[in-house]
Amino acid sequence: MLSERFLIALIMALSIQSGANLTNTYFDYLNGVDCKENIYGERTLVDKKVSVFAVVSMSIIFYSIGIGVVYPLIISTSHIEFSILVITGLALGIFYTATPIALKYCALGDITIFISFGPLLMQATSFILVNSFSGVLHLYTIPIALLCEAILHANNSRDIKVDSRAGIVTLATFLGLSKSFLFYILLLAIAYIAIILIALFFHWGCLLCLFTIPVSLEIMESFRNGYMLNITQDTAKLHLIFGLLYFVGVKFTKIGIYQAAFLLFV
């Protein structure tokens, strides 16, 4: 039963994210963000690798799959909060770039990503798996949500000139490159602080994530020196390694450092 629910949660998350990515591709192309002059942008529609109709159609299909797999839960539960979470996630995915709201284009993309890949996704997953929400999950979501936001911020920092020419306001275009670098450092720093807190009080094995610090420092150095070509991919790789170590720490250690120390010395 739990394995079936896990599969439902996985399909829901991947499908809605895939739909959102395709929506983003369509509206970035429609609004001139992805164009021939933007060498960093998504080239799918610019280079006519697929048609606009195909991108829009696939987006709708993925959204439908995501909603379809959780629809039985929506209609069978008395918890209206779950329905609100699903609808909110769908709306944020669509209106991240879809007009007339276009959260990404008015400096609200960063908070949207943090909420979507943090508390919103984790609470929805919690309900699918165990039919309840968990307040402590908010702490657990912080490191990964911040690293997801770091990926977006790195991408937007790289695209400051292109986005500015397209008339788009992101947090990076608002801050400028030098302050965007400082904000990037802040995102990673808080992620590591959160993982230390989790290790102290809940899962000491999460200290494994600290082994990614040299990778983080290397990426920061590239950012500081203006080597932005691979900054998004490198941050995504950091997110992957960090996430795997995070999983190992949570899965295989059940007490925090404080409790372990108490048991050791008492």
C-alpha positions as CSV (number, residue, x, y, z in Angstrom):
1,M,0.0,0.0,0.0
2,L,2.8,2.4,0.9
3,S,4.7,1.6,-2.3
4,E,1.6,2.4,-4.3
5,R,1.2,5.7,-2.5
6,F,4.9,6.5,-3.1
7,L,4.4,5.8,-6.8
8,I,1.3,8.1,-6.9
9,A,3.3,10.9,-5.2
10,L,6.2,10.4,-7.6
11,I,4.0,10.5,-10.7
12,M,2.2,13.6,-9.4
13,A,5.4,15.5,-8.7
14,L,7.1,14.6,-11.9
15,S,4.1,15.1,-14.1
16,I,3.2,18.6,-12.7
17,Q,6.8,19.7,-12.9
18,S,7.1,18.4,-16.5
19,G,3.9,20.3,-17.4
20,A,5.3,23.4,-15.7
21,N,8.6,23.1,-17.5
22,L,6.8,22.9,-20.9
23,T,4.6,25.9,-20.0
24,N,7.7,27.8,-19.1
25,T,9.3,26.9,-22.5
26,Y,6.2,28.1,-24.3
27,F,5.8,31.4,-22.6
28,D,9.5,32.2,-22.5
29,Y,9.4,31.8,-26.3
30,L,6.2,33.7,-26.7
31,N,7.5,36.6,-24.7
32,G,10.9,36.8,-26.4
33,V,13.0,35.5,-23.5
34,D,14.2,32.5,-25.5
35,C,15.4,33.8,-28.8
36,K,18.2,33.4,-31.2
37,E,20.3,36.0,-29.4
38,N,20.0,34.2,-26.1
39,I,22.7,31.6,-26.3
40,Y,21.8,30.3,-22.8
41,G,18.1,30.0,-23.3
42,E,15.9,27.0,-24.1
43,R,16.4,26.2,-27.8
44,T,13.5,23.8,-28.3
45,L,11.1,26.2,-29.9
46,V,13.7,28.7,-31.1
47,D,15.4,26.1,-33.3
48,K,12.0,24.6,-34.2
49,K,12.9,21.1,-32.8
50,V,9.3,20.6,-32.0
51,S,6.2,22.6,-32.8
52,V,4.4,25.1,-30.4
53,F,1.4,22.9,-30.6
54,A,3.3,19.9,-29.4
55,V,4.8,21.7,-26.5
56,V,1.4,23.1,-25.4
57,S,-0.3,19.7,-25.9
58,M,2.3,17.8,-23.9
59,S,2.1,20.4,-21.1
60,I,-1.7,19.7,-20.9
61,I,-1.1,16.0,-20.9
62,F,1.4,16.1,-18.1
63,Y,-0.9,18.3,-16.0
64,S,-3.7,15.9,-16.6
65,I,-1.7,12.9,-15.5
66,G,-0.5,14.7,-12.3
67,I,-4.1,15.6,-11.4
68,G,-5.5,12.3,-12.5
69,V,-3.3,10.2,-10.2
70,V,-4.3,12.1,-7.1
71,Y,-8.0,12.7,-8.1
72,P,-9.2,9.6,-6.2
73,L,-7.5,11.0,-3.0
74,I,-9.1,14.4,-3.6
75,I,-12.6,13.1,-3.8
76,S,-12.3,10.4,-1.1
77,T,-10.8,12.6,1.7
78,S,-12.5,15.2,3.9
79,H,-9.2,17.2,4.2
80,I,-9.8,20.2,2.0
81,E,-6.2,21.2,2.7
82,F,-4.9,18.5,0.3
83,S,-7.1,19.8,-2.5
84,I,-5.9,23.3,-1.9
85,L,-2.2,22.1,-2.0
86,V,-2.7,20.4,-5.3
87,I,-4.6,23.3,-6.9
88,T,-2.0,25.7,-5.6
89,G,0.9,23.7,-7.0
90,L,-0.9,23.4,-10.3
91,A,-1.5,27.2,-10.4
92,L,2.0,28.1,-9.4
93,G,3.3,25.7,-12.1
94,I,1.2,27.3,-14.8
95,F,1.4,30.9,-13.8
96,Y,5.1,30.9,-13.1
97,T,5.4,32.2,-16.7
98,A,1.8,32.2,-18.0
99,T,0.3,35.6,-18.6
100,P,-1.3,37.7,-17.2
101,I,0.3,36.8,-13.9
102,A,3.7,35.6,-15.0
103,L,5.3,35.3,-11.5
104,K,8.8,34.8,-13.0
105,Y,8.7,38.1,-14.9
106,C,7.8,40.3,-11.8
107,A,10.5,39.1,-9.4
108,L,8.3,36.5,-7.7
109,G,9.8,33.5,-9.4
110,D,12.3,32.8,-6.5
111,I,9.7,32.7,-3.7
112,T,7.5,30.6,-6.0
113,I,10.2,28.0,-6.5
114,F,11.0,27.9,-2.8
115,I,7.4,27.3,-1.9
116,S,6.7,24.8,-4.7
117,F,9.8,22.6,-4.1
118,G,9.7,23.1,-0.3
119,P,6.7,23.0,2.0
120,L,4.0,22.7,-0.7
121,L,5.5,19.6,-2.3
122,M,6.6,18.0,0.9
123,Q,3.2,18.4,2.7
124,A,1.3,17.1,-0.3
125,T,3.7,14.1,-0.4
126,S,3.2,13.5,3.3
127,F,-0.5,13.5,2.9
128,I,-0.4,11.0,0.0
129,L,1.9,8.7,1.9
130,V,0.5,8.8,5.5
131,N,-2.8,10.7,5.2
132,S,-1.6,13.6,7.4
133,F,0.5,16.7,7.4
134,S,3.6,17.3,9.5
135,G,4.9,20.6,11.0
136,V,8.4,19.2,11.4
137,L,8.6,18.8,7.6
138,H,9.0,22.5,7.2
139,L,12.5,22.2,8.7
140,Y,13.4,19.2,6.5
141,T,12.3,21.1,3.4
142,I,14.6,24.1,3.9
143,P,17.9,22.7,2.6
144,I,16.6,21.2,-0.6
145,A,14.2,24.1,-1.3
146,L,17.0,26.6,-0.9
147,L,19.2,24.6,-3.3
148,C,16.3,24.5,-5.8
149,E,16.1,28.2,-5.5
150,A,19.9,28.5,-5.9
151,I,19.6,26.7,-9.3
152,L,17.0,29.2,-10.4
153,H,19.0,32.2,-9.0
154,A,22.2,31.0,-10.7
155,N,20.3,30.7,-14.0
156,N,18.7,34.2,-13.6
157,S,22.0,35.7,-12.6
158,R,23.6,34.3,-15.8
159,D,20.7,35.7,-17.8
160,I,20.6,39.2,-16.3
161,K,21.5,41.0,-19.6
162,V,19.1,38.9,-21.7
163,D,16.2,39.2,-19.3
164,S,16.8,43.0,-18.9
165,R,16.6,43.4,-22.7
166,A,13.3,41.4,-22.8
167,G,11.9,43.7,-20.1
168,I,11.7,41.0,-17.5
169,V,12.3,41.7,-13.8
170,T,13.8,38.9,-11.8
171,L,15.4,39.1,-8.4
172,A,18.8,38.8,-10.2
173,T,18.1,41.7,-12.5
174,F,16.8,43.8,-9.6
175,L,19.9,43.0,-7.5
176,G,22.6,43.2,-10.2
177,L,25.4,40.6,-10.6
178,S,27.5,41.5,-7.6
179,K,24.6,41.4,-5.1
180,S,23.2,38.4,-6.8
181,F,26.4,36.6,-6.0
182,L,26.0,37.5,-2.3
183,F,22.5,36.3,-2.3
184,Y,23.7,33.0,-3.9
185,I,26.2,32.6,-1.0
186,L,23.4,33.3,1.5
187,L,21.1,30.6,-0.1
188,L,23.9,28.0,0.2
189,A,24.9,29.1,3.7
190,I,21.4,28.8,5.1
191,A,21.0,25.4,3.5
192,Y,24.1,24.2,5.4
193,I,23.0,25.8,8.6
194,A,19.6,24.0,8.3
195,I,21.3,20.7,7.7
196,I,23.5,21.1,10.8
197,L,20.3,21.8,12.8
198,I,18.7,18.6,11.5
199,A,21.9,16.7,12.3
200,L,22.0,18.1,15.8
201,F,18.4,17.3,16.7
202,F,17.1,14.5,14.4
203,H,19.6,12.6,12.1
204,W,23.3,12.9,12.9
205,G,24.1,11.2,9.5
206,C,23.0,14.4,7.7
207,L,26.4,15.7,8.5
208,L,27.4,13.8,5.3
209,C,26.0,16.8,3.4
210,L,28.9,18.9,4.7
211,F,31.2,16.9,2.4
212,T,29.7,18.9,-0.5
213,I,31.1,22.2,0.9
214,P,34.2,22.0,-1.4
215,V,31.9,21.7,-4.4
216,S,29.9,24.7,-3.2
217,L,33.1,26.8,-2.7
218,E,34.3,25.9,-6.2
219,I,30.9,27.0,-7.7
220,M,31.0,30.2,-5.7
221,E,34.5,30.9,-7.0
222,S,33.3,30.5,-10.6
223,F,30.3,32.8,-9.9
224,R,32.6,35.4,-8.3
225,N,34.9,35.4,-11.3
226,G,32.1,35.7,-13.8
227,Y,32.4,32.2,-15.2
228,M,28.6,31.7,-15.7
229,L,28.4,29.4,-18.6
230,N,27.9,26.2,-16.5
231,I,26.7,27.8,-13.3
232,T,23.2,26.4,-13.5
233,Q,24.3,22.9,-14.3
234,D,26.9,22.9,-11.6
235,T,24.4,24.1,-9.0
236,A,22.0,21.3,-10.1
237,K,24.8,18.7,-9.7
238,L,25.5,20.1,-6.2
239,H,21.7,19.7,-5.5
240,L,21.8,16.1,-6.6
241,I,24.8,15.1,-4.5
242,F,23.6,17.0,-1.5
243,G,20.1,15.4,-1.9
244,L,21.5,11.9,-2.1
245,L,23.6,12.4,1.0
246,Y,20.7,14.0,2.8
247,F,18.6,10.9,2.0
248,V,21.2,8.6,3.4
249,G,21.5,10.7,6.5
250,V,17.7,10.7,7.2
251,K,17.2,7.0,6.2
252,F,20.0,5.4,8.2
253,T,20.3,7.5,11.3
254,K,17.4,8.0,13.6
255,I,18.8,10.2,16.3
256,G,20.5,13.6,16.5
257,I,24.0,14.4,17.7
258,Y,22.7,15.7,21.1
259,Q,20.8,12.5,21.8
260,A,23.7,10.3,20.6
261,A,26.0,12.2,22.9
262,F,23.6,11.8,25.8
263,L,23.3,8.0,25.2
264,L,27.1,7.7,24.9
265,F,28.0,9.5,28.1
266,V,25.1,8.4,30.4
